[in-house]
Amino acid sequence: MLADEGPIMDMTVETTTDPRWRRVLARDRTADGEFWYSVATTGIYCRPSCPSRAAKPENVGLHDTLDAARATGCRACRRCNPDGPSAEAGNAAIVAKACRLIEQSDELPSLTELAGAVGLSAGYFHRLFKTLTGLTPKAYAVGHRASRVREGLHGDRSITEAIHGSGFNSSGRFYAQSTSMIGMTPARYKAGGQHEDICFAIGQSSLGAVLVASSKQGVVSILLGDEPDALAENLQDRFPNARLIGDDRDYEQLVAQVVGFVEMPSLGLGLPLDVRGTAFQQRVWQALRGIPAGCTISYTELAAKIGSPGSVRAVAGACAANAIAVAIPCHRVVRSDGALSGYAWGIERKRALITREAAP
């Protein structure tokens, strides 16, 4: 008996000190596909997110590959189905299919039609879609249509052609929604935001200068950098035809709120945002806002989260295109190995933000 106890104790120590074991105890869905575990006493192997009761660590083996888990002679768990796609991946595929249906339809399909197309009840589908994208199906459709309108207005087509090209059969229906959809009248948007008022102010933080700018709808930019003048020039380049309004004492209070968050993330930051981007970018940015402070996610995980696992590069591009630092926390996205990758406002600022947010 004593000879048998030694290996068991060694296995317990090895399992409990392995960081993967903590992810098993946490039923971490993001670990699915990275490794598997087997339980000698039950003779089954599972994915990390398995909802089954936690096994004793001395009975658990951790495996880097599915083949290694199978080689133990254990059978696949019926609850978590480790041989097939995870529930999270399946849900992401469902939402991705619904997004394609919305994008390819001239008229917004009804909630019942969308739910029926993916084989779910309307209520469950609505909750699932909002959980994964942060938007209702209707809001996603409006955002996608707005991006098509913007693309049309940027080109050589007339306003009427852009309206019909974006799926509106009636100009009247479009104009009734145009201001809330693109933030201004279509004529002004086509003129490059001419005469749009953008308020801004610049503050100082331990990470350098912080510029915050807002339209009537909400914050359009939060920029970080070393030189205040360079940030102001950056803002001018982003809104070349807008009227930039500075030196507003009331607006400086908003800048102070952002600076306070940079210095102490635990304060939180709830600001109205005027998010301008394509439908895909907005999906990525909405998902970023769902990452809790103190947590990070890989580009691959983020792509899967929005239902587009094959769009890792496009996800990285959307992160790079984000003009609203910290409020849309693209700094929380890292490489699959945990290493820090590019950040528009510098790797050192990214490292500092992640470190501050992780602090107790």
C-alpha positions in Angstrom: 0.0 0.0 0.0 2.8 2.4 0.8 4.4 1.8 -2.5 1.0 2.7 -4.2 0.5 5.9 -2.3 3.6 7.6 -3.6 2.5 8.0 -7.2 -1.0 9.1 -6.1 0.5 11.9 -4.0 2.8 12.9 -6.8 -0.1 13.1 -9.2 -2.2 15.2 -6.8 0.6 17.7 -6.4 1.3 17.8 -10.2 -2.4 18.3 -11.0 -3.1 21.0 -8.4 -0.1 23.0 -9.3 -0.9 22.9 -13.0 -2.6 26.2 -14.1 -5.0 24.1 -16.3 -6.5 22.6 -13.2 -7.7 26.0 -12.0 -9.4 26.5 -15.3 -11.1 23.1 -14.9 -12.4 24.1 -11.5 -13.6 27.4 -13.0 -15.3 25.5 -15.9 -13.5 28.0 -18.2 -15.3 27.9 -21.6 -12.3 29.7 -23.2 -10.1 26.7 -22.4 -12.3 24.3 -24.5 -10.1 23.0 -27.4 -6.9 23.9 -25.6 -6.8 20.8 -23.5 -8.9 17.9 -22.1 -9.0 16.0 -18.8 -9.8 12.4 -17.8 -11.1 11.0 -14.6 -9.8 7.6 -13.6 -12.6 6.7 -11.2 -15.4 7.4 -13.6 -13.6 6.3 -16.8 -14.6 9.4 -18.8 -12.8 12.4 -20.4 -14.2 15.9 -20.6 -13.6 19.4 -21.9 -12.6 22.0 -19.3 -16.0 23.6 -19.2 -17.8 20.4 -18.3 -20.6 21.1 -15.8 -20.1 17.8 -14.0 -19.2 17.7 -10.4 -15.5 18.4 -9.9 -13.4 15.3 -9.5 -10.6 14.8 -6.9 -7.3 16.0 -8.3 -5.6 12.7 -7.6 -7.9 11.0 -10.0 -7.5 13.5 -12.8 -5.2 13.5 -15.8 -4.6 16.6 -18.0 -4.1 16.2 -21.7 -2.9 18.6 -24.4 -4.7 16.7 -27.2 -7.9 14.9 -27.7 -6.0 11.8 -28.9 -4.1 11.8 -25.6 -7.4 11.8 -23.6 -8.8 9.0 -25.7 -5.5 7.0 -25.3 -6.3 6.7 -21.6 -9.0 4.2 -22.4 -11.7 6.5 -21.0 -14.9 7.2 -22.9 -16.3 10.6 -23.9 -18.5 12.4 -21.4 -22.1 12.6 -22.6 -22.7 15.9 -20.8 -20.0 18.1 -22.4 -19.4 16.0 -25.6 -15.6 16.6 -25.7 -15.4 14.9 -29.2 -17.7 17.5 -30.8 -18.0 21.3 -30.9 -18.5 23.0 -27.5 -21.8 24.5 -26.6 -20.2 28.0 -26.9 -18.9 27.2 -30.4 -22.3 25.9 -31.4 -24.1 29.0 -30.1 -21.5 31.2 -31.9 -22.3 29.4 -35.2 -26.0 29.9 -34.7 -25.6 33.6 -34.1 -23.2 33.9 -37.1 -25.8 32.3 -39.3 -28.4 34.7 -38.1 -26.0 37.6 -38.8 -25.5 36.4 -42.4 -29.3 36.2 -42.9 -29.7 39.7 -41.6 -26.9 41.1 -43.8 -28.2 39.4 -46.9 -31.8 40.5 -46.5 -33.2 43.6 -48.1 -35.8 43.8 -45.4 -35.2 42.9 -41.8 -36.5 39.3 -41.1 -38.8 39.1 -38.2 -37.6 37.7 -34.9 -39.8 34.6 -35.6 -38.3 34.1 -39.0 -34.7 34.4 -37.7 -35.4 32.0 -34.8 -37.1 29.5 -37.1 -34.1 29.6 -39.6 -31.7 28.5 -36.8 -34.1 26.1 -35.2 -34.7 27.9 -31.9 -37.7 29.5 -30.1 -38.0 33.3 -30.6 -37.4 34.1 -26.9 -34.3 31.9 -26.5 -32.8 33.1 -29.8 -33.3 36.7 -28.8 -31.5 36.1 -25.5 -28.7 34.1 -27.1 -28.1 36.7 -29.8 -27.9 39.6 -27.3 -25.7 37.6 -25.0 -23.1 36.9 -27.7 -23.2 40.2 -29.6 -24.4 42.7 -27.0 -27.1 43.8 -29.5 -30.6 42.7 -30.2 -31.2 41.3 -33.7 -33.0 44.5 -34.7 -30.1 46.7 -33.4 -27.6 44.6 -35.3 -29.7 45.0 -38.4 -29.8 48.8 -38.0 -26.1 48.9 -37.4 -25.4 46.9 -40.5 -27.7 49.0 -42.6 -26.0 52.2 -41.2 -22.6 50.9 -42.3 -23.9 50.2 -45.8 -25.3 53.7 -45.9 -22.0 55.2 -44.8 -20.1 53.2 -47.5 -22.6 54.4 -50.1 -22.3 58.0 -49.1 -18.5 57.9 -49.2 -18.6 56.8 -52.8 -19.6 58.6 -56.0 -23.2 57.5 -55.9 -25.9 60.1 -55.2 -27.7 60.1 -51.8 -30.8 58.5 -53.4 -28.6 55.7 -54.9 -26.9 55.1 -51.5 -30.3 54.9 -49.8 -31.7 52.3 -52.1 -28.4 50.5 -52.2 -28.5 50.0 -48.5 -31.8 48.2 -48.6 -34.3 51.1 -48.0 -37.2 50.9 -50.5 -38.5 54.3 -49.4 -36.5 57.5 -49.0 -39.0 58.6 -46.4 -38.3 55.6 -44.2 -34.6 56.3 -44.5 -34.8 60.0 -43.6 -37.0 59.3 -40.6 -34.1 57.2 -39.2 -31.0 58.9 -40.8 -30.0 61.2 -37.9 -30.0 58.5 -35.3 -28.4 56.0 -37.7 -25.4 58.0 -38.9 -25.4 60.9 -36.5 -26.4 63.7 -38.9 -28.3 64.3 -42.1 -27.1 62.3 -45.1 -26.1 65.5 -47.0 -23.9 66.6 -44.2 -22.4 63.1 -43.8 -21.6 63.0 -47.6 -19.9 66.4 -47.2 -17.6 64.8 -44.6 -19.4 65.9 -41.5 -19.2 69.5 -42.5 -20.2 71.9 -39.7 -20.7 69.0 -37.2 -19.7 70.2 -33.8 -17.1 68.2 -31.9 -16.2 69.2 -28.4 -12.9 68.2 -27.0 -10.5 68.7 -24.2 -7.1 67.3 -23.2 -5.9 66.2 -19.8 -2.8 64.7 -18.3 -2.4 61.2 -16.8 0.5 59.1 -15.6 0.3 57.5 -19.1 0.6 60.8 -20.9 -1.9 63.1 -22.5 -5.5 62.1 -22.8 -7.8 63.6 -25.4 -11.6 63.1 -25.2 -13.9 64.3 -28.0 -17.7 64.1 -28.3 -20.5 64.8 -30.8 -24.1 65.5 -29.7 -24.6 61.7 -29.5 -21.7 60.8 -27.3 -17.9 60.3 -27.1 -16.4 59.8 -30.6 -12.7 59.6 -29.6 -10.5 58.9 -26.6 -6.8 59.3 -27.7 -3.7 58.6 -25.7 -0.2 60.0 -26.5 2.9 61.9 -25.4 2.2 65.3 -27.0 -1.2 67.1 -26.6 -0.7 69.0 -29.9 -0.2 65.7 -31.8 -3.4 64.3 -30.3 -5.3 67.5 -31.4 -3.9 67.1 -34.9 -5.0 63.4 -34.9 -8.5 64.5 -34.0 -8.5 67.1 -36.8 -7.4 64.4 -39.3 -10.3 62.1 -38.1 -12.9 64.9 -38.5 -11.5 67.2 -41.2 -14.7 69.1 -41.9 -16.1 69.3 -38.4 -16.0 72.4 -36.1 -13.7 71.5 -33.2 -14.7 73.2 -30.0 -12.2 73.3 -27.1 -11.7 75.1 -23.8 -15.1 74.2 -22.4 -14.8 74.0 -18.6 -17.9 71.7 -18.3 -16.5 69.3 -20.8 -13.2 69.2 -19.0 -15.0 67.3 -16.2 -15.6 64.5 -18.6 -11.9 64.4 -19.4 -11.2 64.2 -15.6 -13.5 61.2 -15.4 -11.5 59.4 -18.1 -8.2 60.3 -16.5 -9.5 59.0 -13.2 -10.4 55.7 -14.8 -6.9 55.4 -16.4 -5.3 56.0 -13.0 -7.8 53.8 -11.1 -9.8 51.3 -13.3 -11.8 50.2 -10.3 -13.7 53.5 -10.6 -15.4 52.2 -13.7 -16.3 54.2 -16.8 -19.8 54.7 -18.0 -20.0 57.1 -20.9 -22.4 57.6 -23.8 -20.6 56.6 -27.0 -21.1 57.7 -30.6 -19.5 54.6 -32.2 -18.8 54.9 -35.9 -17.7 51.9 -37.8 -18.8 49.1 -40.0 -21.3 46.5 -38.7 -18.4 44.0 -38.3 -16.3 46.6 -36.4 -19.2 47.4 -34.1 -19.7 43.7 -33.3 -16.0 43.5 -32.3 -16.2 46.7 -30.3 -19.4 45.6 -28.5 -17.7 42.3 -27.6 -14.7 44.2 -26.3 -17.0 46.2 -23.9 -18.2 42.9 -22.5 -14.7 41.9 -21.3 -14.5 42.6 -17.6 -11.7 44.7 -16.2 -8.8 42.6 -15.0 -9.4 39.9 -17.7 -7.8 39.5 -21.1 -8.9 37.5 -24.2 -7.0 36.4 -27.3 -7.8 37.5 -30.8 -8.8 33.9 -31.6 -11.2 33.8 -28.7 -12.6 37.2 -29.6 -13.3 36.0 -33.1 -15.1 32.9 -31.8 -17.0 35.1 -29.4 -18.6 37.1 -32.2 -19.4 34.0 -34.2 -16.6 34.5 -36.8 -13.8 32.1 -35.8 -12.2 32.4 -39.2 -11.9 36.2 -39.0 -9.0 36.6 -36.6 -7.2 39.1 -38.8 -10.3 41.1 -39.4 -10.9 41.1 -35.6 -7.3 42.4 -35.1 -8.0 45.1 -37.7 -11.1 46.2 -35.9 -9.2 46.5 -32.7 -6.6 48.6 -34.4 -9.3 50.8 -35.9 -10.8 51.6 -32.5 -10.6 55.3 -31.8 -12.2 55.2 -28.3 -9.4 54.0 -26.0 -10.2 52.5 -22.6 -14.0 52.9 -23.0 -13.8 50.3 -25.8 -11.0 48.3 -24.1 -9.0 46.9 -27.0 -6.0 46.8 -24.6 -7.6 43.6 -23.1 -6.9 41.6 -26.2 -3.6 39.7 -26.3 -2.0 36.9 -28.4 -3.0 33.3 -27.9 0.2 32.7 -25.9 -0.6 35.7 -23.6 2.0 38.0 -25.1 1.1 41.6 -25.8 0.6 42.6 -29.4 0.3 45.9 -31.1 -1.6 48.7 -29.5 -2.4 52.0 -31.3 -1.2 54.0 -28.2 1.9 52.0 -27.4 2.7 48.6 -25.9 3.8 50.1 -22.6 0.5 51.8 -22.1 -1.3 48.5 -22.9 0.9 46.7 -20.3 0.2 49.4 -17.7 -3.5 49.3 -18.3 -3.7 45.5 -18.0 -1.5 45.6 -14.9 -3.6 48.2 -13.2 -6.9 46.4 -14.0 -5.5 43.1 -12.6 -4.4 44.7 -9.3 -6.7 43.8 -6.3 
